[in-house]
Amino acid sequence: MPTQSSPSSSLSSKPSIRSLAILLAMLVAVAPFAIDMYLPAMKVMATDLATAIHYVEVSISTFLLGFALGQLLGGPLSDKFGRKPMIAIGLMLFSITSLLLTQTESIEQLLALRALQAIGGGIATVNSSAIIRDLFSGDEMAKVLSMVAIVMMSAPLIAPLLGSLIITYFSWQTIFLILAIYSACVMVLLLWRLPETRKKPDNNRVTQPSIKPSSKPWQAYKRVLTHPQAMGFVMAISLSFSGMFVFITASAFAYMEYFSVSAQLFPFIFGGNVLLMMLMNRVNVWALNHYSSASILTLGLGLQILCGVGLIIASYFDPNLSIIVALVMVFVGSIGLVAANATAGALNFFPDISGTATAVIGVTEFTLGALMGILWSLLHELQFSMTQTHSLSPMAWVMTACVVIAFLGFSFLSRKPLVQSNSR
C-alpha cells in the first residue's frame, strides 16, 4: 500500500538540497552574467558601434524588458507543460541570440538582439523559484532561496572582472560568445540532472476551492494580481530590485566617467556590492531561525531607505568616491535581506500555480527595473540640458524613491485582510 510522501520525496533520483541549490543558481546566473559581464566593455562598445555610451547603457533596460516578457510567457507555460521543457527552449533561444550578438554592427542590432536574448533567458530562469516552490514551503522555502542566492551571487561578482579581462586581451564580441557557451552547457547539465517537479493534477483528489487550478493563463494571472497580501510582497522585491537596477544602469557613468575609475578597477568596486549581498543572504539564513521573514524583509527595506537618503545628501556636495561606494554597497547588499523573504512570502499563497506567481514577480521586477533605469536616463539628460553638468543626484533620487514606495506598499498591502474571492 503506497504511503503519503512529501513532494520532494516523490521525485525519483532527486538531487540533494545543496546540489539543487547549485543547479538552480547556475540557471539564475544567466541573467547577472548577461547584465554585468559587458559593463566594463561599454566604452569600447560605444566607440566600436559609433554611438554614445548612453545608448549602450539603454541596452540594459532593453534586456530587462525582454527578460520580463520572457517570464510572462514562461511562467504559465511551465505550469502547463513542465519546468524542464521551458528551461530547454529558453536557454536554446538565449544561446543562439548570444551567438548572433557577436556579429552586431550597429546600436539598433544590439538593442534588438539583447531583447530577444533576454526573452529566452526569462523563459528559462522563471522556473527556478517555481521548482523551489514545488518542493518546499514557508520559511524552509525562504532558506533554500537564500542558499540559491548565495551560490548565484558568484555570477555578478565574477562577471565584471571576466568582462574586464576579455576586453583587455580580446574583443568585446567574445563576451557574448562566452554567454552562448555557458547557457548551452547549463541547458545540457539541467536536462541531465534536474528532475521534473511540476506535479500533474490528480483528478481523483478533491481540492479546496481556494487552490483550484486555473484553466487559462489569464485567470491564473488575475488570481495572483488581485491577491493584496501577495502583491505587497511582490512590490517589496520588485521595487527593491529596481533601485539596484537603477544603480547598475548608471554604474558605468557614476564610476567610470564621474569618478574616472578605470575599466580594470571597476569590477572590484562593483564586486563589493555582491560580496555584501552574499553576506546578507547568509545572515538571512541564520536570522530565519530566530525572526519572522516579514520582520527581516522590513529591516532590509529600512536599510535601503537610509542609504538612499545618504546618497541624496552626498550627491549635492562634492561626493567622495569611498562614501558613495559604501552607501551603494549597503543599499545593494540589503537586498539579501529582502529578496528570498519577499519571494517566499508571495509564493506561499500559490502552491498550485507557482510558475505563474514566479512570472508575476519576475515581470514586475524587471519591467519596473527597466522603467526606472529609463527614468534615470531621462532625468540625467534633463539635468544636463538645464545645467550643462552631470551629477549623481538623479541616480540617488530614483533609487530612494523605489525603496520608499516598496516599503509603503509592503506595509499597507501585507496587512490588508484577505478577500476570499481573490484566492479563487
PyMOL commands that set and color helices and strands:
alter all, ss='L'
color gray80, all
select helices_A, chain A and resi 8-10+17-28+30-36+39-48+53-81+83-101+107-125+127-135+138-152+154-169+173-193+209-211+217-225+228-258+266-287+293-315+321-333+335-347+354-387+393-413+420-423
alter helices_A, ss='H'
color red, helices_A
deselect
rebuild
show_as cartoon
